[in-house]
């Protein structure tokens, strides 16, 4: 998935193999990336807003630039 989202609240969910790239600008940005533990799927994101939440489960790396009042990053699985 490659996406550019802007607005009051943005929600992006990706399940399955493959990378996720996103730029999100809004009051609240929520990203969930759930992938298979056997295949590396990377997450690249820029999130700017009042509240930014990124959750990644599965194998793969995260590169996140998060700016805002509150930022939460959770990574469960192998990778950086």
ROSE-4610 file (N, C-alpha, C; in Angstrom, 1 decimal, always signed):
// ROSE-4610
residu = [X/X/X/X/X/X/X/X/X/X/X/X/X/X/X/X/X/X/X/X/X/X/X/X/X/X/X/X/X/X/X/X/X/X/X/X/X/X/X/X/X/X/X/X/X/X/X/X/X/X/X/X/X/X/X/X/X/X/X/X/X/X/X/X/X/X/X/X/X/X/X/X/X/X/X/X/X/X/X/X/X/X/X/X/X/X/X/X/X/X/X/X/X/X/X/X/X/X/X/X/X/X/X/X/X/X/X/X/X/X/X/X/X/X/X/X/X/X/X/X/X/X/X/X/X/X/X/X/X/X/X/X/X/X/X/X/X/X/X/X/X/X/X/X/X/X/X/X/X/X/X/X/X/X/X/X/X/X/X/X/X/X/X/X/X/X/X/X/X/X/X/X/X/X/X/X/X/X/X/X/X/X/X/X/X/X/X/X/X/X/X/X/X/X/X/X/X/X/X/X/X/X/X/X/X/X/X/X/X/X/X/X/X/X/X/X/X/X/X/X/X/X/X/X/X/X/X/X/X/X/X/X/X/X/X/X/X/X/X/X]
num = [1/1/1/2/2/2/3/3/3/4/4/4/5/5/5/6/6/6/7/7/7/8/8/8/9/9/9/10/10/10/11/11/11/12/12/12/13/13/13/14/14/14/15/15/15/16/16/16/17/17/17/18/18/18/19/19/19/20/20/20/21/21/21/22/22/22/23/23/23/24/24/24/25/25/25/26/26/26/27/27/27/28/28/28/29/29/29/30/30/30/31/31/31/32/32/32/33/33/33/34/34/34/35/35/35/36/36/36/37/37/37/38/38/38/39/39/39/40/40/40/41/41/41/42/42/42/43/43/43/44/44/44/45/45/45/46/46/46/47/47/47/48/48/48/49/49/49/50/50/50/51/51/51/52/52/52/53/53/53/54/54/54/55/55/55/56/56/56/57/57/57/58/58/58/59/59/59/60/60/60/61/61/61/62/62/62/63/63/63/64/64/64/65/65/65/66/66/66/67/67/67/68/68/68/69/69/69/70/70/70/71/71/71/72/72/72/73/73/73/74/74/74/75/75/75/76/76/76/77/77/77/78/78/78/79/79/79/80/80/80]
x = [+0.9/+0.0/+0.9/+0.6/+1.2/+0.1/+0.1/-1.0/-0.6/-1.4/-1.3/-2.6/-2.8/-4.1/-4.0/-5.0/-5.1/-6.5/-6.7/-8.0/-8.0/-9.2/-9.4/-8.9/-9.2/-8.8/-8.5/-7.4/-7.1/-6.8/-7.3/-7.1/-6.6/-5.5/-5.0/-4.6/-5.2/-5.0/-4.5/-3.4/-2.9/-2.7/-3.2/-3.0/-2.4/-1.4/-0.9/+0.5/+1.1/+2.4/+2.6/+3.8/+4.1/+4.3/+5.0/+5.4/+4.2/+4.3/+3.3/+4.1/+3.7/+4.3/+3.2/+3.3/+2.2/+2.7/+2.0/+2.2/+0.8/+0.7/-0.6/-0.6/-1.5/-1.5/-3.0/-3.1/-4.5/-4.5/-5.6/-5.8/-5.4/-5.8/-5.4/-5.1/-4.0/-3.5/-3.3/-3.9/-3.8/-3.4/-2.3/-1.8/-1.6/-2.1/-2.0/-1.4/-0.3/+0.3/+0.5/-0.3/-0.2/+0.3/+1.4/+2.0/+2.4/+2.7/+3.2/+4.6/+4.8/+6.1/+7.2/+6.8/+7.8/+8.3/+7.6/+8.0/+8.2/+9.3/+9.6/+8.8/+8.0/+7.2/+7.6/+8.0/+8.5/+7.4/+7.6/+6.6/+7.4/+7.0/+7.6/+6.5/+6.7/+5.6/+6.0/+5.3/+5.5/+4.1/+4.0/+2.7/+2.8/+2.0/+2.0/+0.6/+0.4/-0.9/-0.9/-2.1/-2.2/-1.9/-2.3/-2.1/-1.7/-0.6/-0.2/+0.0/-0.6/-0.5/-0.1/+1.0/+1.5/+1.7/+1.0/+1.2/+1.6/+2.7/+3.2/+3.4/+2.8/+3.0/+3.5/+4.6/+5.1/+6.6/+7.2/+8.6/+8.8/+9.8/+10.1/+10.5/+11.0/+11.6/+10.5/+10.7/+9.9/+10.8/+10.4/+11.0/+9.9/+9.8/+8.7/+9.2/+8.6/+8.8/+7.5/+7.4/+6.1/+6.3/+5.4/+5.4/+4.0/+3.8/+2.5/+2.5/+1.3/+1.2/+1.4/+1.0/+1.2/+1.6/+2.6/+3.0/+3.2/+2.6/+2.7/+3.2/+4.3/+4.8/+4.9/+4.3/+4.4/+4.8/+5.9/+6.4/+6.5/+5.7/+5.8/+6.2/+7.4/+8.0/+9.4/+10.0/+11.4/+11.6/+12.8/+13.1/+13.5/+13.8/+14.3/+13.2]
y = [-1.2/+0.0/+1.2/+2.2/+3.5/+4.5/+5.4/+6.3/+7.7/+8.7/+10.0/+10.4/+10.6/+10.9/+12.2/+13.0/+14.3/+14.5/+14.9/+15.2/+15.2/+15.3/+15.3/+14.0/+12.9/+11.6/+10.6/+9.9/+9.0/+7.6/+6.6/+5.2/+4.4/+3.7/+2.9/+1.5/+0.4/-0.9/-1.8/-2.5/-3.4/-4.8/-5.8/-7.2/-8.0/-8.8/-9.6/-9.2/-9.9/-9.7/-8.3/-7.8/-6.6/-5.4/-4.4/-3.2/-2.2/-1.3/-0.3/+1.1/+2.0/+3.3/+4.4/+5.3/+6.3/+7.6/+8.7/+10.0/+10.4/+10.7/+11.1/+12.4/+13.3/+14.6/+14.8/+14.9/+15.1/+15.1/+15.3/+15.4/+14.1/+13.0/+11.7/+10.8/+10.1/+9.2/+7.8/+6.8/+5.4/+4.5/+3.8/+2.9/+1.5/+0.5/-0.9/-1.7/-2.4/-3.3/-4.7/-5.6/-7.0/-7.9/-8.5/-9.3/-10.7/-11.6/-12.9/-12.9/-13.7/-13.8/-14.4/-15.1/-15.8/-14.9/-13.8/-13.0/-11.6/-10.9/-9.6/-8.6/-7.8/-6.7/-5.4/-4.4/-3.2/-2.2/-1.3/-0.2/+1.2/+2.1/+3.4/+4.4/+5.3/+6.3/+7.6/+8.7/+10.0/+10.4/+10.7/+11.0/+12.3/+13.3/+14.6/+14.9/+15.0/+15.3/+15.4/+15.6/+15.7/+14.4/+13.2/+11.9/+11.0/+10.3/+9.3/+8.0/+6.9/+5.6/+4.7/+3.9/+3.0/+1.6/+0.6/-0.7/-1.6/-2.4/-3.3/-4.7/-5.7/-7.1/-7.9/-8.6/-9.5/-9.1/-9.8/-9.6/-8.4/-7.6/-6.5/-5.3/-4.3/-3.1/-2.0/-1.0/+0.2/+1.4/+2.3/+3.7/+4.6/+5.3/+6.2/+7.6/+8.6/+10.0/+10.4/+10.7/+11.0/+12.3/+13.3/+14.6/+14.9/+15.3/+15.7/+15.7/+15.9/+16.0/+14.7/+13.6/+12.2/+11.2/+10.4/+9.4/+8.1/+7.0/+5.7/+4.8/+4.0/+3.1/+1.7/+0.7/-0.7/-1.6/-2.4/-3.3/-4.7/-5.6/-7.0/-7.9/-8.5/-9.4/-9.0/-9.7/-9.5/-8.3/-7.7/-6.5/-5.3/-4.3/-3.1/-2.0]
z = [+0.0/+0.0/+0.0/-0.8/-0.8/-0.7/+0.3/+0.5/+1.0/+0.7/+1.2/+1.7/+3.0/+3.6/+4.4/+4.3/+5.0/+5.5/+6.7/+7.2/+8.7/+9.3/+10.7/+11.4/+10.8/+11.4/+10.2/+10.3/+9.2/+9.8/+9.2/+9.6/+8.4/+8.6/+7.5/+8.1/+7.5/+8.0/+6.8/+7.0/+5.9/+6.6/+5.9/+6.4/+5.2/+5.5/+4.5/+4.1/+3.1/+2.6/+1.9/+1.9/+1.2/+2.1/+1.6/+2.3/+2.4/+3.4/+3.6/+3.6/+2.8/+2.8/+2.9/+3.8/+3.9/+4.4/+4.1/+4.6/+5.1/+6.4/+7.0/+7.7/+7.4/+8.0/+8.6/+9.9/+10.4/+11.9/+12.5/+13.9/+14.6/+14.1/+14.6/+13.4/+13.5/+12.5/+13.1/+12.6/+13.2/+12.0/+12.2/+11.2/+11.8/+11.2/+11.6/+10.5/+10.7/+9.6/+10.2/+9.7/+10.2/+9.1/+9.2/+8.2/+8.7/+7.8/+8.1/+8.7/+9.7/+10.3/+9.5/+8.4/+7.5/+6.4/+6.0/+4.9/+5.4/+5.1/+5.6/+4.8/+5.6/+5.1/+5.9/+5.2/+5.9/+5.9/+6.9/+7.1/+7.1/+6.2/+6.1/+6.2/+7.2/+7.4/+7.9/+7.5/+8.0/+8.5/+9.8/+10.4/+11.2/+10.9/+11.5/+12.0/+13.3/+13.8/+15.3/+15.9/+17.3/+18.0/+17.4/+18.0/+16.8/+17.0/+16.0/+16.6/+16.1/+16.6/+15.5/+15.6/+14.6/+15.3/+14.8/+15.4/+14.2/+14.4/+13.4/+14.1/+13.5/+13.9/+12.8/+13.0/+11.9/+11.7/+10.8/+10.4/+9.5/+9.8/+8.9/+9.7/+9.0/+9.6/+9.6/+10.6/+10.6/+10.5/+9.6/+9.6/+9.7/+10.9/+11.2/+11.6/+11.0/+11.4/+11.9/+13.2/+13.9/+14.6/+14.3/+15.0/+15.4/+16.7/+17.2/+18.7/+19.2/+20.7/+21.4/+20.7/+21.3/+20.2/+20.5/+19.5/+20.2/+19.6/+20.1/+19.0/+19.3/+18.3/+19.0/+18.4/+18.9/+17.8/+18.0/+17.1/+17.7/+17.2/+17.8/+16.6/+16.8/+15.7/+15.5/+14.5/+14.1/+13.3/+13.4/+12.6/+13.4/+12.7/+13.4/+13.5]
